[in-house]
Amino acid sequence: MAIDSLFRPLVNKCELPKRAARFFAASGISPNFLTILSFFFAALAGLSFIYSGKYVILLLLAGISICLNALLDTLDGILAREIGNANKKGDFLDHVFDRYSDVVIMCGIIFGGYISCEIGMIAIIGVLLSSYMGTQAQAVGLRRMYGGLLGRADRLLLLIVATFITLCYPYPFPASGPLSYSLLGWVMILFAVLCNITALQRFYYMWRSI
C-alpha cells in the first residue's frame, strides 16, 4: 500500500495543516498561488541537482526545496477546502504543476550526472504513467487511485532521504563497475522499476473495475 493512500486521511484530519491554511486564508493567499509556489521550489530543486556535481552543498538546497514543494502541494488543497474554493479548475492546475514538478526534479538528477539518461527516461515514463493512471480512473467513472507500490508521497519521501544522505556521502557504491551509483542514482533505478509496476497495477485494477 502506498503512503499516499495510507497517510492522506491522517493529513486531512490533522489540525496543524488546517491552522496553516487558515493563516494563508487570513493573509489573502490563494490556493493557486501555493500551487505555483510549490512548482517554483521543484524547479529550484532541479537546478540545485544539476549544479550539485560541482558544489555538493547544493544538495542541501535541493532537499529543502523538495520538502517545501511537498508541504505546499499538501497545503493548497487544504486551503481550497478551508475557504470553500475547491473546484475542478484548481484541481486541474494542481495536477498539471505536480507533473511538471516531478519532471524537473528528475531531470535535474539526470543532468546532474547521478544516473544515465536511459534509466532516467524510464523512471520519468513510470512516474508520469502511474500518475496518469491514478487520475484516469476518475475520468472513467472510478475513484481517483492513490494505491500501488509507489505513489507520489512515497517518491518525494525517498528523494528527500536520498538527497540528504548523498549530501553526507556523495560517493557511488559499489565504488566501480557498470552499476556504480550514488544513493540518488539508486533511487532513480527504484523509480524506473516500481513506478512502472505501479502504473500496471493501476491499469489492471481499472480494467477489472470498468
N, C-alpha and C positions, 0 to 999 in steps of 0.2 A: 504493500500500500504506500502511495506517495505521501510525502509530507504535506503537500497541498491539501489533500482530502482529509488528512488526519488532524491538522492543526488549524485549518481555516475556520471551523466552528468555534474553536477556542479564541482565536484572534477576534472574531466578531463579538464574542461575549466579554472580552477584556475591557476594562474601564479606561486604561491608560491611553490607547489609541483614540478612544472616543473623546477624552479630555483634550488631546492634541487637536482633534478635528474641531472641537468647539472653539479652541484658541484660534485656529485658522479662520473659522467662520466669523468670529468676532473681529478679526483683522481684515476681513473683506477679501480673503484669498479664495479663489475659485478652485474646484476640483481639477479643472482642465489645466490650470497653472501648475498644480502639483504634478500632473501627468507629464507636462512638458519639462518641468524641472527635473523629474526623475530621469528622463532621457538625457538631459544635459550631463548628469553625473555618470550615466552609462557611457556617453561619448568621452568624458574625461577619463574614465577607467580605461577605455580602449586606447586613447592616446598615451596614457601612462604605461600601458603594457608595451606599446611599440618602442618607446624610448627607454624602457627599464633595462634593456640589454646593456646600455652604456651607463645608466645611472640606476643601480638596483634599488635605491631608496624610493624611486617612483612606484615600486610595488606597494609601499605603504599608502600612497595616494590612491592607487588603483583599488586596494582593498577597502579603504574608507569610502571611496566613491561607489563601489558596488553595494556596500551597506546602506548608503543614503539612497541609492536607486531602489533597493528593495523596500526600505522604510516608506519612501514617498509613494511607491507603487501600491503599497497597502493603504496608506492614508487617503489617497484620492477617492477611492470607493467609499471609505467610511465617512469622509467629509460630504460626499454627494448624498449619501443616505441621511446624514445628520441634518443637512439643510433642506432636505426634501427635493433634491435636484438630480436624483438618479434617473438617467434616461438613456435611450439607445445611442444617441449621438456621443455622449460621454463614454459609454461602454465601448463603442467602436473606436474612438480616439485612443482609449487606454490600450486596447489590443494591438492597434497599429504601432504605437510607440513601444509597446513591450517587445514586439518582433524586431523593430529597429534596434532596440537596446540589446537584445540577445545577439544580433548580428555584429554590431560594432564592438561589443566586448570580446566576442570570439575572434573577430578579425584582428583585433589588437593583439591577442595572444598568438595568432598565426604570424602576423607581420613582425611581432617581437622575436620570432625565431624559436618559440617554445615547442612548436610542433610543425610537421611538414604540411604543405598546402593540401596534399591529397587527403590526409587524415582529417585535417581541419575542415575541409569541404564536406566530408562525410558526416562530421559532427554537426555542422550547420544544417545540413539537409535533415538529419534526425531531429534536431531541435525544432525546426520550422514545421516539419510534418507532424510531430507529436502535438505541437500547439494547434496546428490546423485541425487535426482530428478531434481535439478537445472542443473546439468551438463549432466545428461542422456537425457534431452530434446535436447541438441545439438547433442548427439550421434545418435538420431533417426531422425535427419534432421530438427529439430526445432531450434529456437533461444534459447541461454542459458537463463535460467529463474532466475531472482532475486526477483520476486514478492512473494506475500503471506503475511501472518500475521507477520512473524518474520524471517528476513534474518540475515546474519552474522554480518552486521554492527549494526543491532538492538541489537543482543546478546552482542556484545562487549561493546556497549554503556551502556546497562543495567548492565553488570558486573562491569564496571568501576564505575558507580554511586553507585551501591550496595556495592562495596568494600570500597569506601571512607566513605560512611555513616556508615557501620559496624565498621570501624576504630573508628569513633566518638561515636557510640552507639553499642557496641558488644553484647548486651543483646537480648534474644529472646522475641518475642511478638506474642501472649499473653504470659504472664510470665510462665504459666504452662498449661499442657494438651497435648494431642496427636498431636496437630497442633501448637506446640510452637517452632518457628524457628526464627533465626536472619534474617535480610533482604537478606543475601546471600542465605539462605535456601529457602526463598520465591521466589527468582529469579529462583532458580533451579526448583521449582514446576511450575513456569510460563513456563519455557523451556519445561518441561515434557508435558505440555498441548499444548502450542501454536506451538512448533516445529513439533509435530506430526500432528497437524491440517494443518500446512504449507505444510508438505510432502503430505498429502492427497489432498490439494488444487492443488499443482503442478502436482500430478498424474492425477487428474480429468481433468486439462487443457490439459495435454499431450494426454490423452486418447481420448478426443474430437477432438484434432487437428491432430492426426495421420491419 
